Amino acid sequence: MLVLNIHEREMSATASAVGGLINSLASEHDSLWPRTMWPPMRLDRPLGVGASGGHGPISYVVEEFVPGQTVRFRFTRPRGFHGHHWFEAIPAGEHKTLLRHTISLNAKGPASLYWSLVIRPLHDALLEDALALAQAALGEPPVVRTWSRWVKFLRRALSGPGSRRRKMQPPLSSE
């Protein structure tokens, strides 16, 4: 099963400011990954080519890193996930930048069902939270998306009671 999954948001900030959020991934001062609400992104060393790690049941290795512009990860787990995911800061005009996250993978065998029923809905919610966190880090009102009932159910089922609760302030606006 071929998967192309894109989440993006235009930020009222320079590409270097948005790129700084990408540079902070998996660091002590991470301003992009919503680690208070989701399993944190952890790497075995600072962000750079060859760093390996992941979040929750997902593992990957950094294959490309252009500071301030893009970071690209190759999946190493779960079994059956063959492909990449990446963040990029794309200039979109004066003081406007598109922050984009893309997954491009081929899910083989049981991994296609796992992607469809479990990973995709959780991933979509996590990425929307990351984009809202990025907006807040850049001083913009965050657009917070409501988690679906299915996402709430999966979080409870996979993490049990007392799992990471959403710790963002109530949405200032929502879509």
C-alpha positions as CSV (number, residue, x, y, z in Angstrom):
1,M,0.0,0.0,0.0
2,L,1.5,3.3,-1.1
3,V,1.2,6.1,1.4
4,L,1.6,9.8,0.9
5,N,0.6,11.9,3.9
6,I,1.2,15.6,4.1
7,H,0.6,18.1,6.9
8,E,1.5,21.7,6.4
9,R,0.8,25.2,7.8
10,E,1.8,28.6,6.6
11,M,3.6,30.6,9.3
12,S,4.0,34.3,9.5
13,A,7.8,34.0,10.0
14,T,11.0,33.9,8.1
15,A,12.3,30.6,6.8
16,S,15.2,30.8,9.2
17,A,12.8,31.1,12.2
18,V,10.8,28.1,11.0
19,G,14.0,26.3,10.2
20,G,15.1,26.9,13.7
21,L,12.2,24.8,14.9
22,I,13.3,21.9,12.7
23,N,16.8,22.3,14.1
24,S,15.5,21.9,17.6
25,L,14.0,18.5,17.0
26,A,14.8,15.9,19.7
27,S,16.8,18.4,21.7
28,E,16.3,19.7,25.2
29,H,14.8,22.8,23.7
30,D,12.6,21.1,21.1
31,S,10.0,23.6,20.0
32,L,8.4,21.5,17.3
33,W,7.6,18.1,18.6
34,P,4.6,18.0,21.0
35,R,6.5,15.9,23.6
36,T,4.3,16.8,26.5
37,M,1.3,15.2,24.7
38,W,2.9,12.4,22.7
39,P,5.9,10.0,23.0
40,P,8.9,12.2,22.7
41,M,11.2,12.1,19.7
42,R,14.5,10.7,20.9
43,L,17.8,10.4,18.9
44,D,21.0,8.7,20.0
45,R,22.9,11.9,19.3
46,P,22.2,15.5,18.2
47,L,20.2,15.9,15.1
48,G,22.4,15.1,12.1
49,V,23.0,12.5,9.4
50,G,23.3,9.1,10.9
51,A,21.4,9.9,14.2
52,S,18.9,7.1,15.0
53,G,16.0,6.9,17.3
54,G,12.3,7.4,17.0
55,H,9.1,7.9,19.0
56,G,6.8,5.3,20.4
57,P,6.8,2.2,18.2
58,I,8.3,4.1,15.2
59,S,12.0,4.0,14.6
60,Y,14.1,5.8,12.0
61,V,17.5,7.2,11.1
62,V,18.4,10.6,9.8
63,E,19.4,10.4,6.1
64,E,19.5,14.1,5.2
65,F,19.8,17.2,7.3
66,V,20.2,20.7,5.9
67,P,20.2,22.9,9.0
68,G,17.4,25.5,8.9
69,Q,15.7,23.8,5.9
70,T,15.0,20.1,6.1
71,V,15.5,16.9,7.9
72,R,14.7,13.5,6.3
73,F,14.3,10.3,8.2
74,R,14.2,6.7,6.8
75,F,11.9,4.3,8.7
76,T,13.6,1.3,10.3
77,R,10.5,0.1,12.3
78,P,7.8,-1.1,12.3
79,R,8.4,-4.0,10.1
80,G,6.8,-3.5,6.7
81,F,7.3,0.3,6.7
82,H,9.6,1.1,3.7
83,G,10.0,4.8,3.2
84,H,10.7,8.2,4.7
85,H,9.3,11.1,6.6
86,W,10.6,14.6,6.7
87,F,10.1,18.2,7.8
88,E,10.9,21.2,5.6
89,A,10.7,24.9,5.8
90,I,9.6,26.4,2.5
91,P,9.8,30.1,1.9
92,A,6.3,31.3,0.8
93,G,6.8,35.1,0.4
94,E,8.1,37.9,2.5
95,H,8.0,36.8,6.2
96,K,5.9,33.7,5.3
97,T,7.1,30.2,5.4
98,L,5.3,26.9,4.9
99,L,6.2,24.2,7.5
100,R,5.5,20.9,5.9
101,H,5.8,17.3,7.2
102,T,5.6,14.5,4.6
103,I,5.4,10.7,4.9
104,S,6.1,8.7,1.8
105,L,6.2,5.0,2.3
106,N,5.1,1.6,1.1
107,A,3.4,-0.3,3.8
108,K,3.7,-4.1,3.1
109,G,1.7,-6.9,4.6
110,P,0.2,-6.4,8.0
111,A,1.9,-3.0,8.2
112,S,-0.7,-1.6,5.7
113,L,-3.5,-2.5,8.2
114,Y,-1.5,-1.2,11.1
115,W,-1.0,2.1,9.2
116,S,-4.6,2.5,8.3
117,L,-6.2,1.6,11.6
118,V,-3.7,2.8,14.2
119,I,-0.7,4.8,13.0
120,R,-2.4,7.1,10.5
121,P,-5.0,8.5,12.9
122,L,-2.4,8.9,15.7
123,H,0.1,10.4,13.3
124,D,-2.4,12.9,11.9
125,A,-3.3,14.1,15.4
126,L,0.3,14.3,16.5
127,L,1.3,16.3,13.4
128,E,-1.5,18.8,13.8
129,D,-0.4,19.3,17.4
130,A,3.2,19.8,16.2
131,L,2.0,22.5,13.8
132,A,0.0,24.2,16.5
133,L,3.1,24.1,18.8
134,A,5.2,25.6,16.1
135,Q,2.7,28.4,15.7
136,A,2.8,29.1,19.4
137,A,6.6,29.0,19.4
138,L,6.6,31.6,16.7
139,G,4.2,33.9,18.7
140,E,1.2,33.1,16.5
141,P,-2.2,32.0,17.9
142,P,-2.1,28.2,17.4
143,V,-4.8,26.5,15.4
144,V,-5.6,23.4,17.5
145,R,-7.5,20.6,15.9
146,T,-9.8,18.5,18.0
147,W,-8.8,14.8,18.5
148,S,-11.3,12.4,17.1
149,R,-13.0,9.8,19.3
150,W,-10.9,7.1,17.5
151,V,-7.7,8.9,18.4
152,K,-8.8,9.3,22.1
153,F,-9.8,5.6,22.1
154,L,-6.4,4.5,20.6
155,R,-4.5,6.6,23.1
156,R,-6.3,5.1,26.0
157,A,-6.1,1.6,24.7
158,L,-2.4,1.7,23.9
159,S,-1.3,3.7,26.9
160,G,-3.7,2.9,29.6
161,P,-5.2,5.2,32.2
162,G,-3.2,8.3,33.1
163,S,-1.4,8.4,29.7
164,R,-0.1,11.6,28.4
165,R,-3.0,14.0,28.5
166,R,-3.2,16.9,26.1
167,K,-1.5,19.8,27.8
168,M,-2.0,22.6,25.3
169,Q,-4.2,25.5,26.3
170,P,-7.7,25.5,24.8
171,P,-7.8,26.4,21.2
172,L,-7.7,30.1,20.3
173,S,-9.3,29.1,17.0
174,S,-10.1,25.8,15.4
175,E,-11.0,24.4,12.1
